[in-house]
Amino acid sequence: IEDIIPIALTNLKTEYIIRTGYIFKKYHHSEIDTWYIQEHEASNWIKYSHFNTPLLDAMLLENNRTKQELVDDILEKSLTFKQFVGETLGHYIKAKRLINAETDINRILSIRLIAGT
């Protein structure tokens, strides 16, 4: 069992990386780098209508949308992303705990990130 647990944990981590990594393949790193700023400007603009939003304003120059539409889209995507990553991370933590507590080799090897946890 002592030899199997590190293998199972490595496989689990690989599953986690693959599951969360597909999101990042859809976006260029320069866009990902601005997600925090987009969310910060959008959420503060909702609270304070005069909040300075240079990134959002620049994005709107190349868009035929209102600021409200852009803000709504950013905040919706942000929430979806957080829910997905949070849920996946929760499954990962639970599966790690199960692997470390299990004493049966076949059960250890059957524990997966989502199914079987």
C-alpha positions as CSV (number, residue, x, y, z in Angstrom):
1,I,0.0,0.0,0.0
2,E,2.8,2.4,0.8
3,D,4.0,2.1,-2.9
4,I,0.5,2.5,-4.3
5,I,-0.7,5.6,-2.5
6,P,1.9,7.9,-4.2
7,I,0.9,6.5,-7.6
8,A,-2.8,7.0,-6.9
9,L,-2.1,10.6,-5.6
10,T,-0.1,11.4,-8.8
11,N,-2.9,10.0,-11.0
12,L,-5.4,12.1,-9.1
13,K,-3.4,15.2,-9.4
14,T,-3.1,14.6,-13.2
15,E,-6.9,14.2,-13.4
16,Y,-7.3,17.5,-11.6
17,I,-4.8,19.3,-13.9
18,I,-6.5,18.0,-17.0
19,R,-10.0,18.9,-15.7
20,T,-9.1,22.4,-14.7
21,G,-6.6,22.9,-17.5
22,Y,-9.1,22.7,-20.3
23,I,-10.5,26.1,-19.3
24,F,-7.2,27.7,-19.8
25,K,-6.7,26.2,-23.2
26,K,-9.7,28.2,-24.4
27,Y,-8.1,31.6,-23.6
28,H,-4.8,33.3,-24.4
29,H,-2.6,33.9,-21.4
30,S,-2.8,37.7,-21.9
31,E,-6.6,37.5,-21.4
32,I,-6.3,35.2,-18.4
33,D,-3.9,37.7,-16.9
34,T,-6.6,40.3,-17.0
35,W,-9.4,38.3,-15.4
36,Y,-8.8,39.6,-11.9
37,I,-8.8,43.2,-13.2
38,Q,-11.9,42.7,-15.3
39,E,-13.8,41.3,-12.3
40,H,-12.4,44.0,-10.0
41,E,-13.5,46.8,-12.3
42,A,-16.9,45.2,-13.1
43,S,-17.9,44.5,-9.5
44,N,-16.8,48.0,-8.4
45,W,-18.6,49.6,-11.3
46,I,-21.8,47.9,-10.2
47,K,-21.3,49.2,-6.6
48,Y,-20.0,52.7,-7.6
49,S,-21.2,53.9,-11.0
50,H,-18.4,56.4,-11.2
51,F,-15.6,53.8,-10.5
52,N,-12.7,54.2,-13.0
53,T,-12.7,51.2,-15.4
54,P,-9.9,51.7,-17.9
55,L,-9.7,48.1,-19.0
56,L,-13.4,47.7,-19.5
57,D,-13.5,51.1,-21.3
58,A,-10.8,49.9,-23.6
59,M,-12.6,46.6,-24.2
60,L,-15.7,48.5,-25.1
61,L,-13.9,50.5,-27.8
62,E,-13.8,47.3,-29.9
63,N,-17.2,46.1,-28.9
64,N,-20.7,47.1,-29.9
65,R,-22.0,46.5,-26.4
66,T,-23.0,48.6,-23.4
67,K,-20.9,48.7,-20.3
68,Q,-23.7,47.0,-18.4
69,E,-23.8,44.1,-20.9
70,L,-20.0,43.7,-20.7
71,V,-20.1,43.8,-16.9
72,D,-22.9,41.3,-16.7
73,D,-21.0,38.9,-19.0
74,I,-17.7,39.3,-17.0
75,L,-19.4,38.7,-13.6
76,E,-21.4,35.7,-14.9
77,K,-18.2,34.1,-16.4
78,S,-16.3,34.8,-13.2
79,L,-19.0,33.1,-11.0
80,T,-19.1,30.1,-13.3
81,F,-15.3,29.8,-13.2
82,K,-15.2,30.0,-9.5
83,Q,-18.0,27.4,-9.0
84,F,-16.3,25.0,-11.4
85,V,-12.8,25.3,-9.9
86,G,-14.2,25.3,-6.3
87,E,-16.2,22.1,-7.0
88,T,-13.3,20.4,-8.7
89,L,-10.9,21.4,-5.9
90,G,-13.4,20.1,-3.4
91,H,-13.6,16.7,-5.2
92,Y,-9.8,16.6,-5.4
93,I,-9.4,17.2,-1.6
94,K,-12.0,14.6,-0.8
95,A,-10.4,12.0,-3.1
96,K,-6.9,12.7,-1.6
97,R,-8.4,12.1,1.9
98,L,-10.0,8.9,0.7
99,I,-6.8,7.6,-0.9
100,N,-4.8,8.3,2.2
101,A,-7.3,6.7,4.5
102,E,-8.0,3.6,2.4
103,T,-6.4,0.2,3.2
104,D,-7.5,-1.8,0.2
105,I,-5.3,-1.6,-2.9
106,N,-8.1,-2.1,-5.4
107,R,-10.2,0.7,-3.7
108,I,-7.2,3.0,-3.7
109,L,-6.7,2.5,-7.4
110,S,-10.4,3.0,-8.1
111,I,-10.7,6.4,-6.5
112,R,-11.2,9.1,-9.1
113,L,-11.6,12.9,-9.1
114,I,-15.3,12.8,-9.8
115,A,-16.7,9.3,-10.4
116,G,-16.0,6.8,-7.6
117,T,-15.3,9.4,-4.9
